[in-house]
Amino acid sequence: MGSSELPITHYQLPITNYQMSLSPVELLVLTFHSLRSNPLRSALTTLGVFMGVAAVSATLQVGSISRIAIAQRLAERDAPQIMVGLNWQAGSDLSGQMNLADLEFFRQRLAGLRATSGAAWAGSVETVFQTEEASPQMLAVTPDFFLTLGRPLEAGRFFTAADFASYRPVVAIDRFLADKLFKDGQAVGQRLYANDRPYVVVGVVPTKIQEGAPPEGQVFVPLPVYSSLTGSRAVDTIQLRPRRIEDLEAFGSCVQELLAQRFPGRSYWSWNNVEDIIQQQKIMELASQALTVVGAISLLVGGVGIANITIASVTERTPEIGLRRALGATQQDIMAQFILEVALLSLIGGTAALGTVHGITVAVSNTFDFPYQFESSTATLALTSALLVGIGAGFVPALRASQLDPVKALRAE
């Protein structure tokens, strides 16, 4: 067909819109008109973005839930630490206890140590306040014990240097025991009796519930006070807290080496109080990494789909592009329209995917009691990924469309 016979009216485009460079509003209106004129193409592009963003968003949500779950489990434990002790050897005069010199040995040789302390287990003690009775576990502790455990104060104060130096009969108790002995829970300043000896409560700390065991209550007493009653300043366990949880495993290896140096020929033990949580965290991180790869592939496949659909769109609309160029549209106008079309569809598909994944995540979290909270950073990252992939995939076809020769494009009809 000759160029003189081109059915210009076939495109039904407002000619006045192409006689000069388009304003942003005119470009937006034209973009919406183009998207509405081919709903199937728009739907397929949106679907490609939807699938990719849904995969990425789901991956981010799984990672978020994992981090929150790990954080909650860590909060239920004392601060990450390595606990060490000696095993009692039958038929030997060697006890299973350590002393304060051993505590100082670790303090001087461990790099990255935030706090260290020792504790002697006094066992269950009959504790009385007026008519209320309980049988909590008593621990005689060294300074920095609560810092090592990471126990915050709920009321009162921790032990002071004067408490240790002056052998003051003071104790700190946990919340479970405070609520059991004192009807209003106000324990600070009260006098209780443990094994018929009077002590003044100076502080209350949170109760840490052992998994699978009901709480019994805890009483903490300065080690010198306990030593004055027993004549021994030995400790059963030493707690070693690193500065960072990320260093805990390497920290544990160093502790093992120091134990072998300090107690040659002795049987000893060491325990990482959050080892099971760390292992769970590693598994979740591996799963999250695998899902990230799947999400990235899905987003890439979506980008390839967008590129193919945009290329097909350019080929289909070549005469339209030629007409617009002939009527005065610039290369920037042509390119901007195609880029804007892809960006709008990417934004629509990404938003729909975010809403869908969020709804599904809320439903699953409520059903299985998973910890979940919506994170704006997750939505921002997912939408940004959608826009970058969409615009990136549509850039080359849009550039190709803008560089079409108007005369050849018109003859393509």
Secondary structure, 3 states (H helix, E strand, C coil): CCHHHCCHHHHCCCHHHHCCCCCHHHHHHHHHHHHHHCHHHHHHHHHHHHHHHHHHHHHHHHHHHHHHHHHHHHHHCCCCCEEEEECCCCCCCCCCCECHHHHHHHHHHCCCEEEEEEEEEEEECCEEECCEEECCEEEEECCCHHHHHCCCCCEECCCCHHHHHCCCCEEEEEHHHHHHHCCCCCCCCCEEEECCEEEEEEEEECCCCCCCCCCCCEEEEEHHHHHHHHCCCCECEEEEEECCHHHHHHHHHHHHHHHHHHCCCCCEEEEECCHHHHHHHHHHHHHHHHHHHHHHHHHHHHHHHHHHHHHHHHHHCHHHHHHHHHCCCCHHHHHHHHHHHHHHHHHHHHHHHHHHHHHHHHHHHHHHCCCCCCCHHHHHHHHHHHHHHHHHHHHHHHHHHHCCCHHHHHHCC
